[in-house]
Amino acid sequence: MSSIKLTALEPSGGVEHVDPLLLPTLAQHYSRRAERLRQLADGHPMADYLRFAASVADAQQLALDQLPLPATANAQLDLVSGEAPLHYASLPRDTYWRAVLGHLIKHLQPEASAQVRGVLVELRDCTMEQLEAWADALLAGDFASVGSARALFLWSALSLYWTQLAANLALRATAELGEKRQLCPVCASTPSTSVILGNGLRYLHCGLCESRWHMVRLKCSNCEETGKLDYWSLESKDAALKAESCGDCDSYLKIVHFSRDRDLDVFADDLATLALDAEMEREGFARSGLNPFLFPG
């Protein structure tokens, strides 16, 4: 159980010094990501894939604009004290996410390569039962049974669904004593990165619902130990993106310093720095989170 407690939103006269939870904001969320991906693509060895990822983000923005989450989708949520209200394993998924997937496929298919078009057609033509089975496996971390090509598009639809649900939650968060902050208090998924905001506070950024929750900086985001943390960069020591490794659990997660560059995007800049991931793997560390544009397998 997380030590960040979520309760229904009520008027409050006090102001907390540190907000334990930042829910996602949707205004031009995906178009800004697409713009950053295209900016990073200029002169990059992975330029083609970064531009492809930008087209996926564009399709997500179009789906958000043209097919927003209906107010009736999961309108009644039971907010159980201490439990993630949008837990990926227990939330009854609305059929809306499959409609989003169809919208993404329709938008992406005309400009897709032959290989990508084959995946899109397969997803378009498969049964509802198969889509839901792949979604279950993907959310549970069973990437091998889904395949990285399918996972990208399935996750893009699922994440757009969960992010809208999270953005519309009426709740407040309070930080309680305790540990167990490795997972998102909103949907129980793993973080994709850490972020350092302009005020110097660190938050973990959820790879599914894109909520952010506070975690002190001198703790491993995976095991919460403090004794064997190191910071890595292929640039200067003041680089805006680094990797934090932990010698206790042999894991790492990237840290995005918005305090040093406000134009960064958690998924885009992570994807554009795979050379750092390769270096971390050579050093014997395993990544503790995932990038929604790059699934294993």
Beta strands, then each sheet from edge to edge (+ up, - down):
strand 1: 4-8
strand 2: 21-22
strand 3: 171-175
strand 4: 191-196
strand 5: 202-206
strand 6: 212-214
strand 7: 229-232
strand 8: 241-246
strand 9: 251-257
strand 10: 286-287
sheet 1: 1+ 3-
sheet 2: 2+ 6- 5+ 4- 9- 8+ 7-
sheet 3: 2+ 6- 5+ 4- 9- 10-
end
